[in-house]
Amino acid sequence: RVVIGMATCGIAAGARPVMLKFMEEIQKRDLQHVTVSQTGCIGMCRLEPMLDVILPGQEKVTYVKVKPDMVERIVTEHLIGGTPVAEYTIGAAEQ
């Protein structure tokens, strides 16, 4: 599951093109087990666009400052491969 922050702050930072790119990649790869949903403000507006990837049996991973050109790598490595893209995550942003 991919949950994208779509409050005013997220939209202003570019969350809508990110969400559309996720939907495009998921459809292109026919990933029927993946859903994309929206949520309100995640609470860290300075890190928007933000999204969570939630895989069964694993901890939630939060990606920050996501741009559409980052989506293909997140889909390939995390959604398909099961390995988060560490340099795009909140942990990397806070270092």
Phi, psi and chi 1 to 4 in degrees:
 res  aa     phi    psi   chi1   chi2   chi3   chi4
   1 ARG       -  136.5 -173.6  165.2   57.1  131.0
   2 VAL  -115.8  123.7  177.3      -      -      -
   3 VAL  -118.7  116.4 -177.8      -      -      -
   4 ILE  -106.7  132.0  -59.2  174.7      -      -
   5 GLY   -70.8  115.3      -      -      -      -
   6 MET  -122.8   34.5  -69.5  -70.8  -73.7      -
   7 ALA   -76.5  178.1      -      -      -      -
   8 THR   -53.7  -42.5  -54.0      -      -      -
   9 CYS   -64.0  -41.6   52.6      -      -      -
  10 GLY   -67.0  -43.8      -      -      -      -
  11 ILE   -63.0  -44.6  -67.6  169.6      -      -
  12 ALA   -61.8  -30.8      -      -      -      -
  13 ALA   -85.0   -8.3      -      -      -      -
  14 GLY   112.1   22.8      -      -      -      -
  15 ALA   -67.9  -31.7      -      -      -      -
  16 ARG   -62.5  -49.1 -170.2  174.5  -48.6  -79.9
  17 PRO   -61.6  -31.4  -19.4   27.0      -      -
  18 VAL   -66.0  -46.1  170.5      -      -      -
  19 MET   -61.8  -43.9 -178.2 -179.2   71.2      -
  20 LEU   -63.1  -37.6  -66.1  173.2      -      -
  21 LYS   -66.2  -40.7 -175.9   66.7  175.0  174.9
  22 PHE   -60.1  -46.8  -97.0  102.3      -      -
  23 MET   -61.6  -40.2  -66.2  168.6   66.6      -
  24 GLU   -63.7  -47.5  176.8 -174.1  -47.4      -
  25 GLU   -64.6  -41.7  -77.1  -65.9  -41.2      -
  26 ILE   -65.5  -42.0  -71.2  164.8      -      -
  27 GLN   -68.0  -44.1 -177.8  177.4   14.5      -
  28 LYS   -58.6  -38.1 -179.0  172.0   74.6  174.4
  29 ARG   -92.7    0.8  -63.6  167.7 -171.6 -114.3
  30 ASP    54.4   47.5 -164.9   30.1      -      -
  31 LEU   -87.4   82.4  -59.0  177.1      -      -
  32 GLN   -70.0  -17.4  -63.1  178.7    8.7      -
  33 HIS   -87.4   -0.5   64.2  -75.1      -      -
  34 VAL  -108.2  132.0  178.3      -      -      -
  35 THR  -116.0  149.1   60.6      -      -      -
  36 VAL  -117.5  126.0  176.4      -      -      -
  37 SER  -134.2  168.9   59.7      -      -      -
  38 GLN  -112.1  154.2  -59.2  176.0   33.1      -
  39 THR  -138.3  172.0 -168.9      -      -      -
  40 GLY   -81.4 -151.6      -      -      -      -
  41 CYS   -64.2  129.8 -176.2      -      -      -
  42 ILE   -86.1  -19.2  -63.3  173.7      -      -
  43 GLY   108.9   -5.3      -      -      -      -
  44 MET  -125.7   72.7  -66.2  177.2  -85.2      -
  45 CYS   -56.6  -31.2  -59.3      -      -      -
  46 ARG   -68.0  -14.9   66.0 -174.5  171.9   79.5
  47 LEU  -104.8    5.7  -61.9  175.9      -      -
  48 GLU   -69.3  155.9  -67.3  -75.4    0.8      -
  49 PRO   -65.9  137.2  -17.1   27.8      -      -
  50 MET  -120.6  152.9  -66.6  178.0   65.3      -
  51 LEU  -154.5  155.4   61.5   94.4      -      -
  52 ASP  -111.4  139.6  -68.8  -32.5      -      -
  53 VAL  -111.2  124.0  171.4      -      -      -
  54 ILE  -121.3  111.1  -55.7  161.4      -      -
  55 LEU  -107.1  143.2  -61.7  179.5      -      -
  56 PRO   -55.3  132.1  -21.3   30.2      -      -
  57 GLY    77.5    5.6      -      -      -      -
  58 GLN  -125.3  160.5  -63.4 -177.6   18.1      -
  59 GLU   -70.5  149.8  -78.0 -168.2   42.3      -
  60 LYS   -62.7  140.4  166.2 -176.7   78.5  172.2
  61 VAL  -115.9  128.1  175.6      -      -      -
  62 THR  -104.8  123.1  -59.4      -      -      -
  63 TYR  -100.5  142.8  -71.0   97.2      -      -
  64 VAL  -128.2  156.5  -62.6      -      -      -
  65 LYS    49.8   44.1  -61.6 -177.4 -179.7 -179.4
  66 VAL   -77.2  133.5 -179.6      -      -      -
  67 LYS  -114.8  154.7  -55.6  -71.9 -177.0 -121.5
  68 PRO   -54.1  -33.8  -29.3   37.3      -      -
  69 ASP   -73.0   -6.3   63.5  -10.6      -      -
  70 MET   -90.7  -16.8  -61.5  161.7   68.2      -
  71 VAL   -64.1  -45.0  170.7      -      -      -
  72 GLU   -57.7  -40.7 -173.9  174.7   -8.2      -
  73 ARG   -68.1  -40.5 -174.2  168.6  173.5 -154.8
  74 ILE   -62.4  -43.3  -65.4  169.5      -      -
  75 VAL   -63.5  -48.6  170.0      -      -      -
  76 THR   -64.8  -52.1  -59.5      -      -      -
  77 GLU   -81.4  -38.0  -66.1 -177.7   23.5      -
  78 HIS   -96.6  -56.9 -164.7  169.4      -      -
  79 LEU   -66.2  -39.2  -63.9 -179.8      -      -
  80 ILE   -91.4  -47.5  -63.6  172.0      -      -
  81 GLY   -85.5  -17.8      -      -      -      -
  82 GLY    82.9    5.0      -      -      -      -
  83 THR  -114.2  116.6  -57.4      -      -      -
  84 PRO   -59.2  150.4  -23.5   33.8      -      -
  85 VAL   -86.9   92.2 -176.3      -      -      -
  86 ALA   -55.2  -40.7      -      -      -      -
  87 GLU   -70.4  -10.5   63.4  -97.4   32.6      -
  88 TYR   -96.6   -3.3  -64.0  170.2      -      -
  89 THR   -88.4  168.3   65.4      -      -      -
  90 ILE   -62.1  -33.8 -166.7  163.6      -      -
  91 GLY   -61.4  -40.4      -      -      -      -
  92 ALA   -70.6  -33.6      -      -      -      -
  93 ALA   -69.5  -27.0      -      -      -      -
  94 GLU   -90.8   -0.5  -66.7  179.8  -24.4      -
  95 GLN   -89.6      -  -68.4  179.0   -3.9      -
